[in-house]
Amino acid sequence: MLIKINDNISIWQEFNPFDFSSNKDAFNSSETVTKLFFNKQRVAIRGRWFDVISPGELIRKRNEKDGYYRVLYIQINMESGEYYIGKANRPKWSEIKRYQGSGLKFKNKFKKSKSEFVRYFIAVCETAEETEKLEASIVTKELLSDEKCLNLVAGGGGTSNHLTIAETSQKKREYMKNHPEQFSPMLEASKKAFRSGDTPALRERNKRIKEVMSTDKYREMSRNRIKKWKDENPEEYAEARIKNREKIKTPEVQAKRRASFDKWAKEHPEEYKAWNEKLEKSRTSQKAKEKRRISLKEWRENNPLLAHANAQKRAKAAAEKRSKAVSMIDLESGKTLKEFPSLHEAARWLVETGKAKNLNCVSSISSVCLCKPCTTGYGYRKKAYGYVWRFTEEIL
């Protein structure tokens, strides 16, 4: 009797149990029971026939060298015609019975309609490599193109020659690209989660992606995705850039970035040193200087008021950086009468108190502090505006 499940899968069995069920006398006879017990079955996968191995036979085919069961099986949904082909390498028969399959698509289907699936053991192998080769010869690209097939990747891996997580993910990714119709609901759910904003679920998903993908591959994928989005949605991209710049300027983000950078510099001192040298070299190169000069000139022409204010701000900052505290000392007693944070502050005080006409008096104070020669050519200047002036740090 031949039962055609679908275009790729067929089942042949020697007797049809339903033929005996119509005849009660025949069904109750010992001969009929014997026939049903030894009812031979075969499974055809794309025209390739395999003898079905019963559980009783399989138990006796345990590998004598290491005690392992190494089998190939096919799970068939008798209602929908879907099927899954897999292999199992287990040391115990109870583990073989418990293990149904590891394919993600199959597991979801099996969980929903467990009673509709029937498993047939179709081969027993001596070694793990043998099971891989046999599975690879059955689960091919042609078989994967069948919409009834629940296998996601071609057979032949995972037992002796273990693929890395990145290689396995890449293998699945290629299959998903070639069969988008099978994964459209999952892709739509992923897009919805990605567009929902910053959520714990999205962060966890990104973390899992980074774990199974190399850094270069992840960056390339992100770069391509952003480029595609930029080309398709230029206005949204521009708005997102503005929001991103504003977000980066906030104190919280700045503190977080600084802490992250300090941590990286501490954990990778050699890389940090190389990065610093590269940064300094790029900033001081002739090309960088020329580029900066042209950019600054253009900005000054477009923003004259801001450029003037910026120049004053920079001059003030430079003066404060170079300024030194000054002490005003009495000529007779030699006691410090007043201290100023800078020469300009001292000059400003002289103008405010009427002792000097303008701020040019700062040069006189500076000459006294620096002990510059007098204009007459004899000695050096000892006082200015009735006081001795000294840098505070020089006073013992």
C-alpha positions in Angstrom: 0.0 0.0 0.0 1.4 3.4 -1.0 0.5 6.6 0.8 1.6 9.8 -0.9 2.1 12.6 1.7 3.2 15.2 -0.7 5.3 15.6 -3.9 8.5 14.7 -2.0 7.4 12.3 0.7 5.6 8.9 0.3 5.1 6.0 2.7 4.7 2.3 1.6 3.5 -0.4 4.0 2.9 -4.0 3.3 -0.5 -4.2 4.9 -3.3 -1.7 5.4 -4.6 -2.0 9.0 -8.0 -0.7 7.9 -8.5 -3.7 5.6 -8.5 -6.0 8.7 -10.6 -3.8 10.8 -13.7 -4.4 8.6 -13.4 -8.1 9.2 -13.8 -8.9 12.9 -12.9 -12.6 12.6 -9.8 -11.8 10.6 -8.8 -9.0 12.9 -9.0 -11.3 16.0 -6.9 -14.1 14.4 -3.3 -14.7 15.5 -2.1 -14.6 11.9 -3.5 -11.1 11.4 -1.9 -9.8 14.6 1.4 -11.3 13.5 1.1 -9.5 10.1 0.3 -6.2 11.7 3.2 -6.6 14.2 5.6 -7.2 11.4 4.0 -4.8 8.9 7.0 -3.6 6.9 7.1 0.1 6.0 9.3 2.2 3.8 9.6 6.0 3.4 10.6 7.7 0.1 12.2 11.1 0.2 12.5 12.6 -3.3 12.4 9.2 -4.8 15.0 7.7 -2.4 13.6 4.8 -0.4 14.5 4.1 3.3 13.4 1.1 5.4 11.5 2.2 8.5 13.2 0.8 11.6 10.9 -0.1 14.5 11.8 0.9 18.0 12.4 -2.7 18.9 14.9 -3.1 16.1 16.5 0.2 16.9 17.2 -0.7 20.6 19.2 -3.7 19.4 21.3 -1.6 17.0 23.1 0.3 19.7 26.8 1.0 18.9 28.8 -1.6 20.8 32.0 0.6 20.9 30.7 3.6 22.7 27.1 2.7 23.5 25.6 5.5 21.4 22.4 5.5 19.3 23.0 7.3 16.0 19.9 7.6 14.0 18.2 9.6 11.2 14.5 10.2 11.4 11.7 12.0 9.7 8.8 13.7 11.4 5.6 13.8 9.3 2.5 15.7 9.9 -0.2 13.4 8.6 -2.8 16.2 8.4 -0.8 19.0 6.7 1.8 17.0 4.9 4.7 19.0 6.5 7.8 17.1 7.5 11.1 17.5 9.2 14.3 15.4 8.8 16.8 15.3 11.6 19.5 13.2 13.3 20.0 12.2 16.9 23.2 11.1 18.7 22.4 10.0 22.2 23.8 7.5 24.7 20.4 6.4 26.1 17.2 5.2 24.4 15.1 7.3 26.7 16.9 10.4 25.4 16.2 9.3 21.8 12.5 9.0 22.6 12.4 12.3 24.4 14.3 14.2 21.7 12.0 15.2 18.8 14.0 17.8 16.9 15.8 21.1 17.2 14.7 23.1 14.3 13.0 26.4 15.3 10.2 26.2 12.8 9.6 22.5 13.5 9.5 23.0 17.2 6.9 25.7 16.9 4.7 23.4 14.7 5.3 20.4 16.9 4.3 22.3 20.0 1.0 23.4 18.4 0.0 20.0 16.9 2.0 17.3 18.6 -0.6 14.6 18.0 -0.5 15.1 14.3 3.2 14.2 13.9 4.4 10.7 13.4 8.1 9.9 13.6 9.8 7.3 11.4 13.4 6.1 12.1 14.9 5.6 8.6 18.6 4.9 9.2 21.1 3.8 11.8 24.8 4.9 11.6 28.0 3.8 13.2 29.6 7.3 13.6 28.6 10.9 14.0 30.3 11.7 10.7 28.2 9.1 8.9 25.0 10.6 10.2 26.1 14.1 9.0 27.0 12.8 5.6 23.7 11.0 5.2 21.7 13.9 6.5 23.6 16.2 4.1 22.7 13.9 1.2 19.0 14.0 2.1 18.4 17.6 3.3 19.6 19.5 0.3 18.8 23.0 -1.1 16.2 21.4 -3.4 14.5 19.9 -0.5 14.6 23.1 1.5 12.8 24.9 -1.4 9.7 22.7 -0.6 7.2 24.8 1.4 6.2 21.7 3.3 9.8 21.1 4.5 10.3 22.4 8.1 14.1 22.3 8.0 15.6 25.7 7.9 19.2 24.8 6.9 20.8 22.1 4.8 21.9 19.0 6.7 25.3 17.9 7.6 26.5 20.0 10.5 26.4 20.3 14.3 27.8 17.0 15.6 31.5 16.5 14.8 32.4 19.7 13.0 30.7 22.4 15.1 30.0 25.7 13.4 30.6 28.9 15.4 27.6 30.9 16.5 28.4 33.5 13.9 28.6 30.9 11.1 25.3 29.3 12.1 23.6 32.7 12.2 25.0 33.5 8.8 23.7 30.2 7.5 20.2 30.9 8.8 20.4 34.5 7.6 21.1 33.4 4.0 18.2 31.0 4.0 15.9 33.6 5.4 16.9 36.0 2.6 16.3 33.4 0.0 12.8 32.5 1.5 11.4 35.8 2.8 7.8 34.6 2.4 8.3 32.0 5.2 9.5 34.6 7.7 7.4 37.7 6.8 5.4 37.6 10.1 8.6 37.3 12.1 10.3 40.1 10.2 7.3 42.4 10.6 7.3 41.8 14.3 11.0 42.6 14.4 10.5 45.8 12.5 7.7 46.8 14.8 9.9 46.2 17.8 12.8 48.1 16.3 10.6 51.1 15.5 8.9 51.2 18.9 11.8 53.1 20.4 14.3 52.4 23.2 12.9 49.4 25.1 14.5 46.7 27.3 13.4 44.1 24.8 15.1 45.9 21.9 18.3 46.4 23.9 18.3 42.7 24.8 17.8 41.8 21.1 20.7 44.1 20.0 22.8 42.4 22.7 22.0 39.0 21.3 22.8 40.2 17.8 26.2 41.5 18.9 27.1 38.3 20.6 26.6 36.2 17.5 28.1 38.6 15.0 31.5 40.0 14.5 32.1 43.7 15.3 32.9 44.5 11.7 29.9 42.7 10.4 27.6 44.4 12.9 28.9 47.8 12.0 28.6 47.1 8.3 25.0 45.9 8.7 24.1 49.0 10.8 25.8 51.3 8.3 23.9 49.8 5.4 20.6 50.0 7.3 21.1 53.7 8.2 22.2 54.5 4.7 19.1 52.9 3.3 16.9 54.7 5.7 18.6 58.0 4.9 18.0 57.6 1.2 14.4 56.6 1.7 13.5 59.1 4.4 15.8 62.2 4.1 13.5 64.5 6.2 13.2 62.0 9.0 16.9 61.4 8.9 17.7 65.2 9.2 15.3 65.5 12.1 16.8 62.5 13.8 20.3 64.0 13.4 19.2 67.2 15.1 17.6 65.3 18.0 20.7 63.2 18.3 23.0 66.3 18.5 20.8 67.8 21.2 20.7 64.6 23.2 24.5 64.3 23.0 24.9 67.8 24.5 22.9 67.0 27.7 25.0 66.6 30.9 23.7 63.1 31.5 24.9 61.8 28.1 28.2 63.7 28.3 28.9 62.1 31.8 28.0 58.7 30.5 30.2 59.1 27.4 33.1 60.4 29.6 32.8 57.5 32.0 32.7 55.0 29.2 35.8 56.5 27.5 37.7 56.6 30.8 36.9 53.0 31.4 38.1 52.0 27.9 41.3 54.0 28.4 42.0 52.3 31.7 41.3 48.8 30.4 43.2 49.3 27.1 46.2 51.6 27.9 48.2 50.6 24.8 45.3 51.2 22.4 44.5 54.5 24.2 48.1 55.6 23.7 48.0 54.7 20.0 44.7 56.5 19.6 46.0 59.6 21.4 49.1 59.7 19.1 46.9 59.2 16.0 44.6 62.0 17.2 47.4 64.4 17.9 49.0 63.7 14.5 45.8 64.2 12.7 45.2 67.5 14.4 48.7 68.9 13.8 49.1 67.7 10.2 49.4 70.4 7.5 46.2 69.2 5.9 44.2 69.5 9.1 45.6 73.0 9.8 44.7 74.2 6.3 41.2 72.7 6.5 40.7 74.3 9.9 42.0 77.7 8.6 39.6 77.7 5.6 36.7 76.6 7.8 37.4 79.3 10.4 37.7 82.0 7.8 34.4 81.0 6.2 32.7 81.0 9.6 34.1 84.5 10.5 32.8 85.9 7.2 29.3 84.4 7.8 29.1 85.3 11.5 31.1 88.5 12.1 29.4 89.4 15.5 29.9 85.9 16.9 33.5 85.9 15.6 34.2 89.1 17.4 32.6 87.9 20.7 34.5 84.6 20.4 37.8 86.4 19.9 37.2 88.5 23.0 36.3 85.4 24.9 39.4 83.6 23.8 41.6 86.6 24.6 40.1 86.9 28.1 40.6 83.2 28.7 44.2 83.4 27.5 44.9 86.3 29.7 43.4 84.6 32.8 45.4 81.5 32.0 48.7 83.5 31.8 47.9 86.0 34.6 49.5 85.9 38.0 48.4 87.2 41.4 49.9 90.6 42.3 50.5 92.1 45.7 50.5 95.8 46.5 53.2 96.6 49.1 53.7 99.8 51.2 56.9 101.7 50.4 57.8 102.4 54.0 56.7 99.4 56.0 57.0 96.7 53.4 53.7 95.2 54.4 51.3 93.8 51.8 48.3 96.2 51.6 46.2 94.4 49.0 46.3 91.4 46.7 44.9 91.2 43.2 44.3 88.0 41.1 46.0 89.6 38.1 47.8 92.7 36.7 44.6 93.9 35.0 42.7 93.7 38.2 45.3 95.8 39.9 45.2 98.4 37.1 41.4 98.5 37.2 41.6 99.2 41.0 44.0 102.1 40.4 41.6 103.6 37.8 38.6 103.2 40.1 40.3 104.8 43.0 41.6 107.7 40.9 45.2 106.9 41.2 45.6 106.3 37.5 43.9 107.8 34.5 43.4 104.6 32.4 44.2 100.9 32.2 47.5 101.5 30.5 48.9 101.7 34.0 49.1 97.9 33.8 52.4 98.2 31.9 53.9 100.2 34.8 52.8 97.6 37.4 54.2 94.9 35.2 57.6 96.7 34.8 57.9 96.8 38.6 57.0 93.2 39.1 59.5 92.1 36.3 62.2 94.5 37.6 62.6 96.1 34.1 65.3 98.7 33.6 64.3 102.3 33.9 63.9 104.4 30.8 66.8 106.7 32.0 69.1 103.7 31.8 70.1 103.7 35.5 68.9 100.8 37.6 65.4 99.2 37.4 62.0 100.4 38.2 61.2 100.0 42.0 57.7 101.5 42.3 54.6 102.6 40.5 51.8 105.0 41.6 53.3 105.1 45.1 53.5 101.4 45.8 55.8 98.5 45.4 54.4 95.7 43.2 55.4 92.0 43.4 54.0 88.8 42.1 52.4 87.1 45.1 54.2 83.8 44.5 57.6 85.5 44.7 56.9 86.9 48.2 58.4 84.6 50.9 
